[in-house]
Amino acid sequence: MNQAPVSCIPNSKMSRPKKVIDEAKEIQNPELDLADKGIASFEEMPGLFNMLNITRLTLSHNKIQVVPPGLANLVNLEILNLFNNQIEELPTSLSSMPKLRILNVGMNRLGVLPRGFGTFPMLEVLDLTYNNLDESTLPGNFFMMETLRALYLGDNDFEFLPAEVGQLKNLQILVLRENDLVELPKEVGDLSRLRELHIQGNRLTVLPPEIGNLDLVSSKSVLKMENNPWVTPIADQLQVGVSHVMDYIRTETYRYVYNRHVSADRPPPPKTNDKSKKISRARQQS
């Protein structure tokens, strides 16, 4: 008798996801919430890939390491939340999902994205926060997602942002905080719909004058740029406020300062963030 509760523990843990799935099937619920269920593998969710009616799948705060290609069978899925797992790579098949609008794979261990990742037909929000990505790990078509409205790349390892970012014509939110960026491409200034730009906590010293094309200081706009080693004129303006920075970088005086700074070709500021202890770098504990 005393052994019964002990032997039941793994079984009850295994049955929890299955129970949720069975209940959802019974009432044809299009939203499936499996957050924080201790799930380590999709094998613990039998029948999931047959639930073609699902529009929202939440698997955040689990221990999932591998995402099988079969997840793309859920052709009606609009929202997929895989935040805070242990995923190191994603299947190429995800980007063929016809209705996916929101994909959250923040707080994982992604060190690379699959080839063809930019072919999502309807993706509007992509959250890749807190992974191990940099400019060399983005597939060539990454910036072809014309439907994208929000791109979260904070807490990764980018030193440069590819100029192709200017192709994201519908982008309204771009988050690049806490990377190792040493410069921004002038093409960011082509993002005419951009209303939020988060570049705090990088190694930026100057901004391309083209950033002045953007509306980042209206009441509904956000520009965060603190904790960078800015050149003195920008740092001085920032003390007064970001609107003063935007006014300043639109001046001929700044254009001269910028060109002089770029032509001097000084080495970039040293890295100050120790990323070796990032959760995303930790290996699976045995």
Phi and psi in degrees as GROMACS dihedral restraints (atoms count N, CA, C in turn):
[ dihedral_restraints ]
;  ai    aj    ak    al  type     phi  dphi    fc
    3     4     5     6     1   -65.5    20    10
    4     5     6     7     1   -23.5    20    10
    6     7     8     9     1   -79.8    20    10
    7     8     9    10     1   -18.8    20    10
    9    10    11    12     1   -56.7    20    10
   10    11    12    13     1   -49.6    20    10
   12    13    14    15     1   -60.4    20    10
   13    14    15    16     1   -36.7    20    10
   15    16    17    18     1   -65.6    20    10
   16    17    18    19     1   -46.0    20    10
   18    19    20    21     1   -69.2    20    10
   19    20    21    22     1   -21.9    20    10
   21    22    23    24     1   -79.0    20    10
   22    23    24    25     1   -20.3    20    10
   24    25    26    27     1   -59.4    20    10
   25    26    27    28     1   -53.3    20    10
   27    28    29    30     1   -63.6    20    10
   28    29    30    31     1   -36.2    20    10
   30    31    32    33     1   -64.5    20    10
   31    32    33    34     1   -42.9    20    10
   33    34    35    36     1   -67.4    20    10
   34    35    36    37     1   -34.8    20    10
   36    37    38    39     1   -66.4    20    10
   37    38    39    40     1   -42.1    20    10
   39    40    41    42     1   -66.7    20    10
   40    41    42    43     1   -33.4    20    10
   42    43    44    45     1   -80.9    20    10
   43    44    45    46     1   -18.3    20    10
   45    46    47    48     1   -58.6    20    10
   46    47    48    49     1   -53.4    20    10
   48    49    50    51     1   -59.8    20    10
   49    50    51    52     1   -41.7    20    10
   51    52    53    54     1   -61.8    20    10
   52    53    54    55     1   -39.7    20    10
   54    55    56    57     1   -62.7    20    10
   55    56    57    58     1   -44.2    20    10
   57    58    59    60     1   -61.9    20    10
   58    59    60    61     1   -42.9    20    10
   60    61    62    63     1   -64.2    20    10
   61    62    63    64     1   -44.5    20    10
   63    64    65    66     1   -61.7    20    10
   64    65    66    67     1   -41.2    20    10
   66    67    68    69     1   -65.3    20    10
   67    68    69    70     1   -40.5    20    10
   69    70    71    72     1   -64.8    20    10
   70    71    72    73     1   -38.5    20    10
   72    73    74    75     1   -63.4    20    10
   73    74    75    76     1   -41.4    20    10
   75    76    77    78     1   -61.6    20    10
   76    77    78    79     1   -40.2    20    10
   78    79    80    81     1  -103.4    20    10
   79    80    81    82     1     8.2    20    10
   81    82    83    84     1    54.9    20    10
   82    83    84    85     1    42.7    20    10
   84    85    86    87     1   -73.7    20    10
   85    86    87    88     1   123.0    20    10
   87    88    89    90     1   -79.0    20    10
   88    89    90    91     1    -6.3    20    10
   90    91    92    93     1  -116.7    20    10
   91    92    93    94     1   122.6    20    10
   93    94    95    96     1  -117.7    20    10
   94    95    96    97     1   117.6    20    10
   96    97    98    99     1  -110.5    20    10
   97    98    99   100     1   108.0    20    10
   99   100   101   102     1  -120.5    20    10
  100   101   102   103     1    33.3    20    10
  102   103   104   105     1   -69.5    20    10
  103   104   105   106     1   142.1    20    10
  105   106   107   108     1    54.3    20    10
  106   107   108   109     1    49.6    20    10
  108   109   110   111     1  -112.3    20    10
  109   110   111   112     1    10.7    20    10
  111   112   113   114     1    69.8    20    10
  112   113   114   115     1    20.5    20    10
  114   115   116   117     1   -74.2    20    10
  115   116   117   118     1   128.1    20    10
  117   118   119   120     1  -107.6    20    10
  118   119   120   121     1   -17.8    20    10
  120   121   122   123     1  -150.4    20    10
  121   122   123   124     1   150.1    20    10
  123   124   125   126     1   -66.3    20    10
  124   125   126   127     1   -16.5    20    10
  126   127   128   129     1   -66.3    20    10
  127   128   129   130     1   -17.9    20    10
  129   130   131   132     1   -81.2    20    10
  130   131   132   133     1     1.2    20    10
  132   133   134   135     1  -125.1    20    10
  133   134   135   136     1    65.2    20    10
  135   136   137   138     1   -62.7    20    10
  136   137   138   139     1   138.4    20    10
  138   139   140   141     1    85.8    20    10
  139   140   141   142     1    -4.0    20    10
  141   142   143   144     1   -59.3    20    10
  142   143   144   145     1   -43.5    20    10
  144   145   146   147     1   -72.1    20    10
  145   146   147   148     1    -7.9    20    10
  147   148   149   150     1   -93.3    20    10
  148   149   150   151     1    -4.5    20    10
  150   151   152   153     1   -86.2    20    10
  151   152   153   154     1    73.4    20    10
  153   154   155   156     1   -70.5    20    10
  154   155   156   157     1   -10.6    20    10
  156   157   158   159     1   -83.8    20    10
  157   158   159   160     1   -10.2    20    10
  159   160   161   162     1   -64.5    20    10
  160   161   162   163     1   132.7    20    10
  162   163   164   165     1  -110.6    20    10
  163   164   165   166     1   -19.8    20    10
  165   166   167   168     1  -139.9    20    10
  166   167   168   169     1   125.7    20    10
  168   169   170   171     1  -128.7    20    10
  169   170   171   172     1   119.0    20    10
  171   172   173   174     1  -112.1    20    10
  172   173   174   175     1   116.9    20    10
  174   175   176   177     1  -126.8    20    10
  175   176   177   178     1    25.6    20    10
  177   178   179   180     1   -68.9    20    10
  178   179   180   181     1   158.8    20    10
  180   181   182   183     1    57.8    20    10
  181   182   183   184     1    46.6    20    10
  183   184   185   186     1  -121.9    20    10
  184   185   186   187     1  -159.5    20    10
  186   187   188   189     1  -126.6    20    10
  187   188   189   190     1    31.4    20    10
  189   190   191   192     1   -69.4    20    10
  190   191   192   193     1   131.3    20    10
  192   193   194   195     1  -107.3    20    10
  193   194   195   196     1   -33.4    20    10
  195   196   197   198     1  -123.3    20    10
  196   197   198   199     1   130.0    20    10
  198   199   200   201     1  -103.9    20    10
  199   200   201   202     1   112.7    20    10
  201   202   203   204     1   -73.8    20    10
  202   203   204   205     1   148.9    20    10
  204   205   206   207     1   -56.9    20    10
  205   206   207   208     1   -27.4    20    10
  207   208   209   210     1   -61.7    20    10
  208   209   210   211     1   -15.1    20    10
  210   211   212   213     1   -59.0    20    10
  211   212   213   214     1   -27.9    20    10
  213   214   215   216     1   -68.7    20    10
  214   215   216   217     1    -8.9    20    10
  216   217   218   219     1   -63.6    20    10
  217   218   219   220     1   -22.6    20    10
  219   220   221   222     1   -78.8    20    10
  220   221   222   223     1    77.1    20    10
  222   223   224   225     1   -71.1    20    10
  223   224   225   226     1   -13.4    20    10
  225   226   227   228     1   -99.5    20    10
  226   227   228   229     1     3.3    20    10
  228   229   230   231     1   -66.2    20    10
  229   230   231   232     1   128.2    20    10
  231   232   233   234     1  -108.5    20    10
  232   233   234   235     1   -30.5    20    10
  234   235   236   237     1  -131.4    20    10
  235   236   237   238     1   123.8    20    10
  237   238   239   240     1  -126.2    20    10
  238   239   240   241     1   117.2    20    10
  240   241   242   243     1  -115.3    20    10
  241   242   243   244     1   109.7    20    10
  243   244   245   246     1  -116.6    20    10
  244   245   246   247     1    22.6    20    10
  246   247   248   249     1   -57.7    20    10
  247   248   249   250     1   138.9    20    10
  249   250   251   252     1    60.6    20    10
  250   251   252   253     1    65.4    20    10
  252   253   254   255     1  -128.6    20    10
  253   254   255   256     1  -154.6    20    10
  255   256   257   258     1  -128.5    20    10
  256   257   258   259     1    37.6    20    10
  258   259   260   261     1   -78.7    20    10
  259   260   261   262     1   128.9    20    10
  261   262   263   264     1  -101.4    20    10
  262   263   264   265     1   -25.1    20    10
  264   265   266   267     1  -151.7    20    10
  265   266   267   268     1   160.1    20    10
  267   268   269   270     1  -115.4    20    10
  268   269   270   271     1   150.6    20    10
  270   271   272   273     1   -75.6    20    10
  271   272   273   274     1   145.3    20    10
  273   274   275   276     1   -58.5    20    10
  274   275   276   277     1   -30.6    20    10
  276   277   278   279     1   -60.9    20    10
  277   278   279   280     1   -24.8    20    10
  279   280   281   282     1   -54.9    20    10
  280   281   282   283     1   -40.4    20    10
  282   283   284   285     1   -73.6    20    10
  283   284   285   286     1    -2.2    20    10
  285   286   287   288     1   -97.0    20    10
  286   287   288   289     1     1.2    20    10
  288   289   290   291     1   -68.0    20    10
  289   290   291   292     1   119.6    20    10
  291   292   293   294     1   -70.2    20    10
  292   293   294   295     1   -24.5    20    10
  294   295   296   297     1  -117.5    20    10
  295   296   297   298     1     2.4    20    10
  297   298   299   300     1   -64.9    20    10
  298   299   300   301     1   121.4    20    10
  300   301   302   303     1  -108.5    20    10
  301   302   303   304     1   -33.0    20    10
  303   304   305   306     1  -129.4    20    10
  304   305   306   307     1   123.4    20    10
  306   307   308   309     1  -127.4    20    10
  307   308   309   310     1   118.4    20    10
  309   310   311   312     1  -116.3    20    10
  310   311   312   313     1   109.3    20    10
  312   313   314   315     1  -123.2    20    10
  313   314   315   316     1    30.6    20    10
  315   316   317   318     1   -66.3    20    10
  316   317   318   319     1   158.1    20    10
  318   319   320   321     1    57.7    20    10
  319   320   321   322     1    53.7    20    10
  321   322   323   324     1  -128.4    20    10
  322   323   324   325     1  -154.7    20    10
  324   325   326   327     1  -126.8    20    10
  325   326   327   328     1    33.2    20    10
  327   328   329   330     1   -66.4    20    10
  328   329   330   331     1   124.0    20    10
  330   331   332   333     1  -111.7    20    10
  331   332   333   334     1    -4.2    20    10
  333   334   335   336     1  -159.4    20    10
  334   335   336   337     1   154.9    20    10
  336   337   338   339     1  -114.5    20    10
  337   338   339   340     1   147.8    20    10
  339   340   341   342     1   -69.2    20    10
  340   341   342   343     1   155.2    20    10
  342   343   344   345     1   -58.8    20    10
  343   344   345   346     1   143.8    20    10
  345   346   347   348     1    79.2    20    10
  346   347   348   349     1     8.4    20    10
  348   349   350   351     1   -60.1    20    10
  349   350   351   352     1   -22.6    20    10
  351   352   353   354     1   -85.0    20    10
  352   353   354   355     1    12.6    20    10
  354   355   356   357     1   -95.0    20    10
  355   356   357   358     1     9.3    20    10
  357   358   359   360     1   -52.3    20    10
  358   359   360   361     1   124.6    20    10
  360   361   362   363     1   -75.6    20    10
  361   362   363   364     1   -25.0    20    10
  363   364   365   366     1  -134.1    20    10
  364   365   366   367     1    10.9    20    10
  366   367   368   369     1   -64.8    20    10
  367   368   369   370     1   129.4    20    10
  369   370   371   372     1  -111.7    20    10
  370   371   372   373     1   -33.8    20    10
  372   373   374   375     1  -129.4    20    10
  373   374   375   376     1   123.8    20    10
  375   376   377   378     1  -126.7    20    10
  376   377   378   379     1   116.6    20    10
  378   379   380   381     1  -111.0    20    10
  379   380   381   382     1   110.8    20    10
  381   382   383   384     1  -117.1    20    10
  382   383   384   385     1    21.0    20    10
  384   385   386   387     1   -56.0    20    10
  385   386   387   388     1   143.8    20    10
  387   388   389   390     1    58.4    20    10
  388   389   390   391     1    61.3    20    10
  390   391   392   393     1  -131.5    20    10
  391   392   393   394     1  -161.5    20    10
  393   394   395   396     1  -118.8    20    10
  394   395   396   397     1    40.0    20    10
  396   397   398   399     1   -90.3    20    10
  397   398   399   400     1   150.6    20    10
  399   400   401   402     1  -145.1    20    10
  400   401   402   403     1  -177.4    20    10
  402   403   404   405     1   -61.7    20    10
  403   404   405   406     1   -25.0    20    10
  405   406   407   408     1   -81.3    20    10
  406   407   408   409     1   -11.6    20    10
  408   409   410   411     1  -102.9    20    10
  409   410   411   412     1     1.4    20    10
  411   412   413   414     1   -85.8    20    10
  412   413   414   415     1   133.1    20    10
  414   415   416   417     1   -66.8    20    10
  415   416   417   418     1   157.7    20    10
  417   418   419   420     1   -58.3    20    10
  418   419   420   421     1   -28.3    20    10
  420   421   422   423     1  -100.0    20    10
  421   422   423   424     1    15.6    20    10
  423   424   425   426     1   -54.4    20    10
  424   425   426   427     1   -39.6    20    10
  426   427   428   429     1   -92.3    20    10
  427   428   429   430     1    21.6    20    10
  429   430   431   432     1   -96.7    20    10
  430   431   432   433     1     7.6    20    10
  432   433   434   435     1   -81.7    20    10
  433   434   435   436     1    84.0    20    10
  435   436   437   438     1   -66.7    20    10
  436   437   438   439     1   -21.2    20    10
  438   439   440   441     1   -82.9    20    10
  439   440   441   442     1    -7.7    20    10
  441   442   443   444     1   -65.7    20    10
  442   443   444   445     1   127.9    20    10
  444   445   446   447     1  -106.8    20    10
  445   446   447   448     1   -27.1    20    10
  447   448   449   450     1  -141.1    20    10
  448   449   450   451     1   129.5    20    10
  450   451   452   453     1  -128.9    20    10
  451   452   453   454     1   117.6    20    10
  453   454   455   456     1  -109.4    20    10
  454   455   456   457     1   109.9    20    10
  456   457   458   459     1  -120.8    20    10
  457   458   459   460     1    17.4    20    10
  459   460   461   462     1   -63.2    20    10
  460   461   462   463     1   154.6    20    10
  462   463   464   465     1    57.3    20    10
  463   464   465   466     1    47.3    20    10
  465   466   467   468     1  -122.1    20    10
  466   467   468   469     1  -153.0    20    10
  468   469   470   471     1  -125.0    20    10
  469   470   471   472     1    28.1    20    10
  471   472   473   474     1   -70.8    20    10
  472   473   474   475     1   130.8    20    10
  474   475   476   477     1  -101.2    20    10
  475   476   477   478     1   -28.1    20    10
  477   478   479   480     1  -135.1    20    10
  478   479   480   481     1   151.3    20    10
  480   481   482   483     1  -111.1    20    10
  481   482   483   484     1   124.4    20    10
  483   484   485   486     1   -57.8    20    10
  484   485   486   487     1   144.2    20    10
  486   487   488   489     1   -59.7    20    10
  487   488   489   490     1   -23.7    20    10
  489   490   491   492     1   -62.1    20    10
  490   491   492   493     1   -11.9    20    10
  492   493   494   495     1   -55.4    20    10
  493   494   495   496     1   -26.3    20    10
  495   496   497   498     1   -64.6    20    10
  496   497   498   499     1   -11.6    20    10
  498   499   500   501     1   -79.4    20    10
  499   500   501   502     1   -14.2    20    10
  501   502   503   504     1   -81.4    20    10
  502   503   504   505     1    71.5    20    10
  504   505   506   507     1   -64.3    20    10
  505   506   507   508     1   -21.4    20    10
  507   508   509   510     1   -98.2    20    10
  508   509   510   511     1     4.8    20    10
  510   511   512   513     1   -66.5    20    10
  511   512   513   514     1   129.3    20    10
  513   514   515   516     1  -112.4    20    10
  514   515   516   517     1   -26.1    20    10
  516   517   518   519     1  -130.3    20    10
  517   518   519   520     1   126.5    20    10
  519   520   521   522     1  -131.2    20    10
  520   521   522   523     1   114.4    20    10
  522   523   524   525     1  -112.5    20    10
  523   524   525   526     1   117.8    20    10
  525   526   527   528     1  -126.9    20    10
  526   527   528   529     1    16.1    20    10
  528   529   530   531     1   -63.0    20    10
  529   530   531   532     1   154.4    20    10
  531   532   533   534     1    53.9    20    10
  532   533   534   535     1    50.0    20    10
  534   535   536   537     1  -114.3    20    10
  535   536   537   538     1  -153.3    20    10
  537   538   539   540     1  -122.7    20    10
  538   539   540   541     1    27.8    20    10
  540   541   542   543     1   -58.0    20    10
  541   542   543   544     1   129.1    20    10
  543   544   545   546     1  -103.8    20    10
  544   545   546   547     1   -12.7    20    10
  546   547   548   549     1  -161.7    20    10
  547   548   549   550     1   160.6    20    10
  549   550   551   552     1  -110.2    20    10
  550   551   552   553     1   141.9    20    10
  552   553   554   555     1   -72.4    20    10
  553   554   555   556     1   146.9    20    10
  555   556   557   558     1   -62.5    20    10
  556   557   558   559     1   -20.3    20    10
  558   559   560   561     1   -65.7    20    10
  559   560   561   562     1   -16.6    20    10
  561   562   563   564     1   -57.7    20    10
  562   563   564   565     1   -30.9    20    10
  564   565   566   567     1   -66.7    20    10
  565   566   567   568     1   -11.4    20    10
  567   568   569   570     1   -84.6    20    10
  568   569   570   571     1    -9.0    20    10
  570   571   572   573     1   -82.3    20    10
  571   572   573   574     1    78.1    20    10
  573   574   575   576     1   -65.0    20    10
  574   575   576   577     1   -19.9    20    10
  576   577   578   579     1   -94.2    20    10
  577   578   579   580     1    -0.8    20    10
  579   580   581   582     1   -64.3    20    10
  580   581   582   583     1   128.3    20    10
  582   583   584   585     1  -123.0    20    10
  583   584   585   586     1   -12.0    20    10
  585   586   587   588     1  -135.4    20    10
  586   587   588   589     1   126.5    20    10
  588   589   590   591     1  -133.3    20    10
  589   590   591   592     1   117.4    20    10
  591   592   593   594     1  -112.8    20    10
  592   593   594   595     1   107.6    20    10
  594   595   596   597     1  -126.2    20    10
  595   596   597   598     1    17.5    20    10
  597   598   599   600     1   -68.4    20    10
  598   599   600   601     1   153.8    20    10
  600   601   602   603     1    70.5    20    10
  601   602   603   604     1    40.6    20    10
  603   604   605   606     1  -121.3    20    10
  604   605   606   607     1  -157.1    20    10
  606   607   608   609     1  -120.2    20    10
  607   608   609   610     1    32.5    20    10
  609   610   611   612     1   -77.4    20    10
  610   611   612   613     1   136.4    20    10
  612   613   614   615     1  -112.2    20    10
  613   614   615   616     1   -31.7    20    10
  615   616   617   618     1  -137.7    20    10
  616   617   618   619     1   164.2    20    10
  618   619   620   621     1  -116.3    20    10
  619   620   621   622     1   141.7    20    10
  621   622   623   624     1   -63.1    20    10
  622   623   624   625     1   138.5    20    10
  624   625   626   627     1   -55.3    20    10
  625   626   627   628     1   -25.5    20    10
  627   628   629   630     1   -62.1    20    10
  628   629   630   631     1   -21.0    20    10
  630   631   632   633     1   -59.1    20    10
  631   632   633   634     1   -26.1    20    10
  633   634   635   636     1   -63.3    20    10
  634   635   636   637     1   -14.8    20    10
  636   637   638   639     1   -70.9    20    10
  637   638   639   640     1   -18.3    20    10
  639   640   641   642     1   -89.7    20    10
  640   641   642   643     1   153.3    20    10
  642   643   644   645     1   -96.4    20    10
  643   644   645   646     1    92.9    20    10
  645   646   647   648     1  -118.3    20    10
  646   647   648   649     1    12.1    20    10
  648   649   650   651     1  -127.9    20    10
  649   650   651   652     1     8.1    20    10
  651   652   653   654     1   -74.5    20    10
  652   653   654   655     1   175.1    20    10
  654   655   656   657     1   -62.5    20    10
  655   656   657   658     1   -25.9    20    10
  657   658   659   660     1  -101.6    20    10
  658   659   660   661     1    10.3    20    10
  660   661   662   663     1  -106.1    20    10
  661   662   663   664     1   158.4    20    10
  663   664   665   666     1  -136.5    20    10
  664   665   666   667     1   127.3    20    10
  666   667   668   669     1  -130.8    20    10
  667   668   669   670     1   114.0    20    10
  669   670   671   672     1  -116.0    20    10
  670   671   672   673     1   123.2    20    10
  672   673   674   675     1  -142.5    20    10
  673   674   675   676     1    15.8    20    10
  675   676   677   678     1   -73.0    20    10
  676   677   678   679     1   170.9    20    10
  678   679   680   681     1    59.9    20    10
  679   680   681   682     1    45.1    20    10
  681   682   683   684     1  -128.6    20    10
  682   683   684   685     1   151.9    20    10
  684   685   686   687     1   -83.1    20    10
  685   686   687   688     1    61.3    20    10
  687   688   689   690     1   -60.2    20    10
  688   689   690   691     1   150.3    20    10
  690   691   692   693     1   -60.9    20    10
  691   692   693   694     1   154.9    20    10
  693   694   695   696     1   -53.0    20    10
  694   695   696   697     1   -45.0    20    10
  696   697   698   699     1   -59.6    20    10
  697   698   699   700     1   -39.9    20    10
  699   700   701   702     1   -69.6    20    10
  700   701   702   703     1   -43.2    20    10
  702   703   704   705     1   -59.8    20    10
  703   704   705   706     1   -39.3    20    10
  705   706   707   708     1   -64.9    20    10
  706   707   708   709     1   -44.2    20    10
  708   709   710   711     1   -66.0    20    10
  709   710   711   712     1   -36.2    20    10
  711   712   713   714     1   -65.9    20    10
  712   713   714   715     1   -30.1    20    10
  714   715   716   717     1   -63.5    20    10
  715   716   717   718     1   -29.8    20    10
  717   718   719   720     1   -83.4    20    10
  718   719   720   721     1   -33.9    20    10
  720   721   722   723     1   149.4    20    10
  721   722   723   724     1   155.5    20    10
  723   724   725   726     1   -65.0    20    10
  724   725   726   727     1   -29.0    20    10
  726   727   728   729     1   -63.3    20    10
  727   728   729   730     1   -32.9    20    10
  729   730   731   732     1   -69.7    20    10
  730   731   732   733     1   -35.3    20    10
  732   733   734   735     1   -62.7    20    10
  733   734   735   736     1   -46.1    20    10
  735   736   737   738     1   -62.7    20    10
  736   737   738   739     1   -42.3    20    10
  738   739   740   741     1   -60.1    20    10
  739   740   741   742     1   -41.9    20    10
  741   742   743   744     1   -67.3    20    10
  742   743   744   745     1   -44.0    20    10
  744   745   746   747     1   -72.0    20    10
  745   746   747   748     1    -7.4    20    10
  747   748   749   750     1   -88.4    20    10
  748   749   750   751     1    -2.2    20    10
  750   751   752   753     1   -90.5    20    10
  751   752   753   754     1   157.9    20    10
  753   754   755   756     1   -64.9    20    10
  754   755   756   757     1   -33.6    20    10
  756   757   758   759     1   -57.7    20    10
  757   758   759   760     1   -45.6    20    10
  759   760   761   762     1   -67.1    20    10
  760   761   762   763     1   -40.1    20    10
  762   763   764   765     1   -55.8    20    10
  763   764   765   766     1   -39.8    20    10
  765   766   767   768     1   -65.4    20    10
  766   767   768   769     1   -46.2    20    10
  768   769   770   771     1   -59.7    20    10
  769   770   771   772     1   -44.2    20    10
  771   772   773   774     1   -63.0    20    10
  772   773   774   775     1   -50.0    20    10
  774   775   776   777     1   -61.2    20    10
  775   776   777   778     1   -39.6    20    10
  777   778   779   780     1   -65.3    20    10
  778   779   780   781     1   -41.1    20    10
  780   781   782   783     1   -64.1    20    10
  781   782   783   784     1   -45.0    20    10
  783   784   785   786     1   -66.1    20    10
  784   785   786   787     1   -43.0    20    10
  786   787   788   789     1   -67.9    20    10
  787   788   789   790     1   -24.3    20    10
  789   790   791   792     1   -68.2    20    10
  790   791   792   793     1   -24.1    20    10
  792   793   794   795     1    51.7    20    10
  793   794   795   796     1    48.6    20    10
  795   796   797   798     1   -74.6    20    10
  796   797   798   799     1   154.7    20    10
  798   799   800   801     1   -64.1    20    10
  799   800   801   802     1   148.5    20    10
  801   802   803   804     1   -68.1    20    10
  802   803   804   805     1   157.9    20    10
  804   805   806   807     1   -58.4    20    10
  805   806   807   808     1   150.1    20    10
  807   808   809   810     1   -67.3    20    10
  808   809   810   811     1   157.6    20    10
  810   811   812   813     1   -69.6    20    10
  811   812   813   814     1   135.7    20    10
  813   814   815   816     1  -115.0    20    10
  814   815   816   817     1   -16.6    20    10
  816   817   818   819     1   -89.9    20    10
  817   818   819   820     1   121.6    20    10
  819   820   821   822     1   -85.3    20    10
  820   821   822   823     1   105.9    20    10
  822   823   824   825     1   -98.1    20    10
  823   824   825   826     1     3.2    20    10
  825   826   827   828     1   -66.2    20    10
  826   827   828   829     1   -21.6    20    10
  828   829   830   831     1  -100.6    20    10
  829   830   831   832     1     9.5    20    10
  831   832   833   834     1   -56.6    20    10
  832   833   834   835     1   142.7    20    10
  834   835   836   837     1   -57.6    20    10
  835   836   837   838     1   -35.5    20    10
  837   838   839   840     1   -67.7    20    10
  838   839   840   841     1   -15.0    20    10
  840   841   842   843     1   -91.4    20    10
  841   842   843   844     1   -17.5    20    10
  843   844   845   846     1   -64.1    20    10
  844   845   846   847     1   141.7    20    10
  846   847   848   849     1   -87.3    20    10
  847   848   849   850     1   160.1    20    10
  849   850   851   852     1   -61.0    20    10
  850   851   852   853     1   128.0    20    10
  852   853   854   855     1   -73.9    20    10
  853   854   855   856     1   135.4    20    10
